[in-house]
Amino acid sequence: MNELNEMNEMEQSKNRLFDVKQAAHFIGVKDYVFRNLFYSSDKKEPKPTRLGGRVFWSASTLDEWIIKNTGEK
């Protein structure tokens, strides 16, 4: 039963939306570095989810972006 709970928590974290500060922490950079990366790509990468006037990123989107930009698999 414990393994099932762990799998559910991992799945939920993949679907969770992060703000700028959380997204920066997730990929291991400072907030301003993440902002610079995002704004220097004309706000297209990593691909955001927009809710109202706010911008968020999912863990899976950030993972895909990291793989795309580092070649890691």
Backbone as JSON, one array per atom type, in Angstrom:
{
  "sequence": "MNELNEMNEMEQSKNRLFDVKQAAHFIGVKDYVFRNLFYSSDKKEPKPTRLGGRVFWSASTLDEWIIKNTGEK",
  "N": [[0.82, -1.19, 0.0], [1.99, 1.22, 0.67], [3.75, 1.69, -1.44], [1.97, 2.27, -3.48], [0.93, 4.71, -2.6], [3.23, 6.28, -2.77], [3.65, 6.22, -5.54], [1.37, 7.6, -6.41], [1.84, 10.12, -5.28], [4.14, 10.86, -6.72], [3.07, 11.02, -9.3], [1.22, 13.07, -8.95], [2.95, 15.21, -8.42], [4.13, 15.52, -10.9], [2.07, 16.61, -12.35], [1.62, 18.98, -11.11], [1.55, 22.54, -10.94], [4.08, 24.98, -11.23], [5.18, 28.14, -9.98], [7.28, 30.95, -10.93], [9.41, 31.05, -9.03], [9.29, 28.47, -7.85], [9.63, 26.88, -10.13], [12.2, 27.61, -10.88], [13.64, 26.65, -8.68], [13.08, 23.92, -9.01], [14.49, 23.27, -11.37], [16.98, 23.92, -10.52], [18.2, 26.5, -10.49], [18.77, 30.03, -9.87], [16.1, 32.39, -9.2], [16.17, 34.72, -10.86], [17.75, 33.83, -12.96], [16.16, 31.87, -14.14], [14.01, 33.49, -14.95], [15.36, 35.11, -16.84], [16.07, 33.14, -18.73], [13.53, 32.39, -19.64], [12.36, 34.84, -20.57], [14.23, 35.59, -22.48], [13.7, 33.87, -24.49], [11.56, 34.81, -25.83], [9.31, 34.33, -24.3], [8.49, 31.72, -24.8], [9.76, 29.33, -24.2], [10.87, 27.57, -21.33], [7.79, 25.95, -22.19], [5.0, 27.65, -21.08], [2.11, 27.45, -18.87], [-0.69, 29.34, -18.9], [-2.7, 31.06, -16.64], [-5.21, 33.16, -16.28], [-3.66, 36.17, -15.63], [-1.34, 35.05, -14.82], [1.64, 33.01, -14.91], [2.65, 29.68, -15.25], [4.47, 26.55, -14.82], [4.63, 23.09, -15.61], [5.95, 20.15, -14.0], [6.56, 18.11, -15.78], [6.78, 19.48, -18.21], [8.99, 21.09, -17.66], [10.93, 19.1, -17.25], [11.02, 17.98, -19.87], [11.99, 20.21, -21.26], [14.52, 20.49, -20.11], [15.75, 18.1, -20.96], [15.68, 18.51, -23.74], [17.4, 20.69, -24.0], [19.81, 19.89, -22.91], [20.45, 17.43, -23.8], [20.29, 15.22, -22.25], [19.05, 12.0, -21.24]],
  "CA": [[0.0, 0.0, 0.0], [2.89, 2.36, 0.73], [4.27, 1.92, -2.79], [0.9, 2.91, -4.23], [0.9, 6.11, -2.17], [4.42, 6.94, -3.34], [3.42, 6.4, -6.97], [0.37, 8.66, -6.55], [2.5, 11.39, -4.98], [5.01, 11.19, -7.84], [2.22, 11.4, -10.41], [0.67, 14.38, -8.64], [3.98, 16.24, -8.55], [4.34, 15.74, -12.33], [0.96, 17.42, -12.85], [1.56, 20.21, -10.33], [2.06, 23.73, -11.63], [5.04, 25.76, -10.47], [5.38, 29.54, -10.34], [8.68, 31.2, -11.33], [10.34, 30.68, -7.96], [9.27, 27.02, -7.72], [10.21, 26.32, -11.35], [13.64, 27.83, -10.79], [14.15, 25.68, -7.7], [12.94, 22.6, -9.61], [15.59, 23.0, -12.32], [18.25, 24.15, -9.84], [18.82, 27.8, -10.77], [18.18, 31.17, -9.16], [14.88, 32.94, -9.82], [16.47, 35.66, -11.95], [18.28, 33.06, -14.09], [15.0, 31.27, -14.81], [13.3, 34.58, -15.65], [16.15, 35.48, -18.02], [15.92, 32.07, -19.72], [12.17, 32.44, -20.18], [12.12, 36.07, -21.32], [15.12, 35.67, -23.64], [13.16, 32.99, -25.54], [10.28, 35.43, -26.2], [8.27, 33.72, -23.46], [8.01, 30.5, -25.44], [10.41, 28.15, -23.64], [10.04, 26.39, -21.38], [6.41, 26.28, -22.52], [4.23, 27.92, -19.86], [0.66, 27.35, -18.78], [-1.15, 30.65, -18.44], [-3.99, 31.11, -15.97], [-5.42, 34.59, -16.06], [-2.44, 36.91, -15.94], [-0.2, 34.38, -14.2], [2.35, 32.04, -15.73], [3.08, 28.51, -14.5], [5.1, 25.46, -15.58], [4.47, 21.77, -15.01], [7.21, 19.43, -13.84], [6.85, 17.36, -17.0], [7.25, 20.46, -19.2], [10.36, 21.47, -17.29], [11.78, 17.94, -17.56], [11.19, 17.92, -21.32], [12.83, 21.34, -21.65], [15.88, 20.17, -19.69], [16.25, 17.08, -21.88], [15.86, 19.13, -25.05], [18.5, 21.65, -23.98], [21.06, 19.32, -22.41], [20.72, 16.17, -24.46], [20.19, 14.11, -21.29], [17.89, 11.11, -21.41]],
  "C": [[0.86, 1.26, 0.0], [3.44, 2.71, -0.65], [3.23, 2.62, -3.66], [0.79, 4.39, -3.88], [2.06, 6.9, -2.76], [4.23, 7.2, -4.83], [2.4, 7.51, -7.22], [0.99, 10.03, -6.29], [3.41, 11.81, -6.12], [4.2, 11.67, -9.03], [1.62, 12.79, -10.18], [1.71, 15.47, -8.81], [4.28, 16.52, -10.02], [3.27, 16.65, -12.91], [0.84, 18.76, -12.14], [2.13, 21.37, -11.15], [2.94, 24.53, -10.69], [5.04, 27.21, -10.92], [6.87, 29.73, -10.66], [9.66, 30.71, -10.27], [10.43, 29.15, -7.82], [9.9, 26.35, -8.94], [11.73, 26.46, -11.33], [14.27, 26.83, -9.83], [14.13, 24.26, -8.29], [14.08, 22.28, -10.57], [16.96, 23.36, -11.75], [18.96, 25.44, -10.19], [18.15, 28.88, -9.92], [16.97, 31.7, -9.92], [15.2, 33.81, -11.02], [17.03, 34.93, -13.17], [17.13, 32.44, -14.87], [14.22, 32.33, -15.58], [14.04, 34.97, -16.92], [16.04, 34.42, -19.11], [14.57, 32.16, -20.43], [11.97, 33.67, -21.06], [13.04, 36.21, -22.52], [14.65, 34.76, -24.78], [11.8, 33.52, -26.02], [9.09, 34.76, -25.52], [7.68, 32.46, -24.07], [8.59, 29.23, -24.83], [10.99, 28.44, -22.28], [8.56, 26.77, -21.51], [5.58, 26.46, -21.25], [2.76, 27.53, -20.0], [0.2, 28.68, -18.21], [-2.55, 30.52, -17.84], [-4.25, 32.55, -15.59], [-4.18, 35.33, -16.49], [-1.19, 36.25, -15.4], [0.36, 33.31, -15.12], [2.88, 30.93, -14.83], [3.73, 27.49, -15.43], [4.84, 24.15, -14.85], [5.84, 21.11, -14.91], [7.56, 18.69, -15.12], [7.34, 18.28, -18.12], [8.68, 20.87, -18.92], [11.33, 20.33, -17.56], [12.06, 17.83, -19.04], [12.13, 19.01, -21.8], [14.29, 21.07, -21.29], [16.49, 19.15, -20.64], [16.57, 17.67, -23.26], [17.11, 20.01, -25.1], [19.82, 21.1, -23.46], [21.42, 18.02, -23.1], [20.68, 14.98, -23.52], [18.96, 13.29, -21.56], [17.66, 10.31, -20.18]]
}
